[in-house]
Amino acid sequence: MDHEINALERMLLDESAEPTDLPFSLLQDITNCFSDDRRIGSGGFAVVYKGMTRHGMVAVKKLSKLFDIEEKKFHKEVECLVKAKHKNIVRFLGYCAETQGKIADYEGKFVIADTRNWLLCFEYVPNGSLDKYIADPFHGIEWRERFEIIKAICEGLHYLHGKRILHLDLKPENILIDDHMVPKIADFGLSRCLSEEQTQVFTTHLCGSCGYLAPEFFSGQLTFASDIYSLGVVIMEILTGKKGYPEDENVVENWRNRLEGGMQLEQVSVCTHIGIECMEPNPKKRPAVRHIVDRLAEIASIVQTDITAASVEQQVSFEQHRIVSTSTNEIEDGAQRLQRLQNDQCQEKEDQWSIRGLQDTNQDPKYTGISSSNSGVSEKLRNLNILNRNPHTDFVRNGGSTMQQPNSLKIFLEEELKPILHTDNLIGENENGVVYRGQLIDGTDVAIKKLRNGMGQAEKEFRVEVEDIGHVRHENIVCLLGYCVEGIHRILVYEYVNNGNLEQWMHGAMRQHGVLTWKARMKIVLGIARALAYLHEAIEPKVVHRDIKASSILIDEDFNGKLSNFGLAKLLGAGKSHITTRVMGTFGYAIVFVIYSTPSIFVYTRP
């Protein structure tokens, strides 16, 4: 046994050592007879154990006896593993395919039955799998590490495809993370090795993981592009924490407040585009992995370019939450420093910049501006914008968040709203926020929505309501009066509509007050129709609501319908008649719901 252990330990000490055949007795010994306390993972076809030697640990994968393993198939997997030697692929150390004779009871007689043991041995990767690090894009690992992980996974897959290996089960659970946060592709149980002449394989067995399978899996015709589809899903999951097909502008927007500069946002944008391209339903339109690696290397080299930024002379003092500013990278209380690291083409190090037009005020500024001794540099600093006075493009720097400031909205301090934000005043809640009823100091009745966090979908909803919908004024649309941003807190202040919502009148608590009359129903329907006509025709840019439902229609004391909940809304620019978007909102049609009191789907066709 000692010489067998020494052989395995030599492999651990010598990274160039080739994988070898390992005896079952050795693997049994280093895993303490495959005891439960050494168990570190399991899947549909195998259990993984930690093996301990004097010079390090290994992972021993014991294939299940319930899995119908053919010797030919096992050898094919070993063949793929032996060929795969790369820093971003888990290192394969050896295998075992031994037959043991065991005494068994067969029809009342004791017989010696042959039992085949199928095992694989790998390097031990200590930090678990990638899925544990990316479930929430706004906590855990930062963008730099996420980008390096994306780049490394692509490099590992590029290597596999160069060796004519299809992985066919790429997902975060099959990507291990070492103690330096380097990802390593693992689990080659479904992999196929192609000959030089082969470009595809056929299978009649649908294997893999739902959500990561390319559409062509269902036809059984698999190519290297099938791995690319799975790669796209993995990239989007690293970016968003979710499997799926998000809109690229949403991904970039959700990362904006966390990142240090525009070039990191450029990385997010490039990775998002790559992810979406990889998830193209037509496999012929997906990019080859070598092109993906080149694009990532290019954007990585741009960010690493040596750039220096000049400190900005202190000219004003102010409080952070009152500043109206341009797109500068950092503003601190007392104006200790303002600086911008943005464009690798900016070489004029001697030029000094000064920001002007900053005021400690609740009012809109007349202008924001920037002065420079060299206009050529100004042209190259694309992300340092000079903004003319415009109620829809002035920006407010508030608690680390930049947003458009419609001139009709009031900016509240959280201190002003605290008396209302009490459980006694709670009137509703959903996954994104809690709604309270209260009264401002001036006696105005308000509904205050406090979003549950300042990131993700809640941050997006807040920006849509303030930047895109804040200027909208119509008698059949709930009026946004103002907002508050302090730190991660996001609060929206609306007019209070005192007669519940349509859902409550049709099926909820308001039914105790009686059934809606036909006259009231028609009034509500006409009111919402007028609101939509206003959003679609009377203003520019036009607004597509995307989530009209009974609970989004509030009812006032005169039974006027008022449209609310614009968190999923989209703007339609001048001259545009449609937008392309993923499916959003709630199934059902509000107007049919009003008339029939049931959520029905009607199909209307021309006679």
C-alpha positions, 0 to 999 in steps of 0.5 A: 500500500505504501508504494501505491500511496507514494505514487499518488503523492508523487503525482500531487507534487509533480504537476507534469505527472501523467494520470494513472490507473489506481487500485481500489484498495488505495482509494478506499484507504484514503477515503476511510472506506468511503465514509460519510464524514469524507463525503463532499458532494453528490449528483445523479450518477456519483458521490464525491469523497475527500481523500487524504494523503500525507502531501495533500488532498484529492477528490475521489468520484465513485460512480453509482452502481445504479448508473448503467455504466458500460466499459466502453463509455467509461473509457471514453470519459477517461480518454477525454480527461487524460487529454484535458490539461489546462489551468482552468480545467480540474486536474485528472489524477487517475482512475479505477475500474476493478472487479471484486468478487463478493459473496452474495445470497442468490436463490438461497445459495451463497455465490461469488458475484463480480462487482465492478467499481468505477472511480475517478480521482482528481485534484481537490479544489477547496472553495466549492463550486461557482454557484455558491458565489454568484447567487446574488450579483450585488453581494459576494465577489466583486466585478474584477473577480467575476470578469476574471472568472468569465475570462478563465472559463472561456479560456478553459472551454477554448482549450477543450474545443481545441482538443476536440472535446465537447463538455455538454454539461457546463453550468456553475455547479460544474465549475470549481473555485480554487483558493486563488479564486481561479475557476476550473471546469469539472464533471466530464461525465457527459463529455464526448471526444470528437475525431478530427473529421467529426463536427457533431455527435448524435444522441438519443438520450437527453442528458444535462441540466435544465436551463443550460441545454441548447435547443438542439439538445432536443433533436439529439444533434450536438456540436461545439456550439451546444457548449457555447449556448451553455457558456452564455447562460453561465455568463449571464448568471455570473452577471445577474445571479439568475439564469435567463435572457435579460435585456443588456441595458438592464444588466449594465444599469444594475452594475453602474452604482457598484463600479469604479469607472466607465471601463468596468462598465464597458466590461459588463457591456461586452460580457452581456453582449457575448452572453446574449450572442451565445444564447442565440437559438440558431447554433450557426449564429453563435460565436466561436469560443476563440473569438470570445477569448479574443474580445475579452482579452481586448477589453481586459487590456484596455482597462489595464492601460496606465492612466493618470488622473489629476486631482481637482482643486477644491473650490466649494464646500457642500453636503453630499446629498445636495449636490447636482453634478456632472458624471464625475466619478467620486464626490465626498462631503467637503469636496476633498477630492473629485476625480475621473479615471475614464479614457485611455486616450487622455495623455495631457497630464499637465492640464488642470480641471475645475468643476463649476456650478455646484450649489448646496440647494434644494432647487434645480441648478441653472447649469452644470459645467466644466472648464479646461485649458485644452478643449482637445482633452475635453472631446476625448473624455466622453463620459465627463458630460457638460449638461445644459439646463433641462428639466429631464437631463439635470442630474442629482448626485445623492447617496452615491446614485446618479439620476435624472431630476424632473423639476416638478418632484420634491427631494425629501430627507428620510428624517422628514418621512420617518414618522410615516414609516411605521408598521401602524401605517402599513397598507401594502407590500410586495417583493420589491417594497412596503407601502405606508399611508401618512400625512406630510407636515403641510397636511398632504395625504401621501402613500410612501413606498419604501423599496426593500433594497437599493439594488437589482430590480428595486433600483431599476423600478426606482429609476424608472419611476423617478427619471422616466415617469416622474414628469407624467401628469394626468388625472387617471395616473397616480401622481409621484410627488417626490422621492428620497435617496439616502445611502442604499435607501430608496423611497417614493412619495405618491398622492394617496388614493383612498378607495383601494384598488380594482383587485380589492373591489373585484375579489378582496376586502373592498367587496364588503362595501358592495358590488361595483355598479355597471356605471362605476365599472365603465367609469374605471375602464374609460379612465384607464383608457384615457391614461393609456391614450395619454401615455401612448399618444400625448407625450414624448417619449411615449410610455409602454406600461407593461404591467396593467392589471387589476391591482395596478389600478387604484380607485379614488372616492369618485370611482375614477381609475388611476394607473399606478406601478410603473416599475416595469415601464419602457419609453418609446422614442420619437418615431418608434412604434415598438420595443423588443423586450422579454416577457414581463408583467402579469398574465390576464387582461385588466379590462376583461377582468373588470367586466367578467370578474375572472382573469380570462384570456380572449383572442380577438380576430378579424371576421 
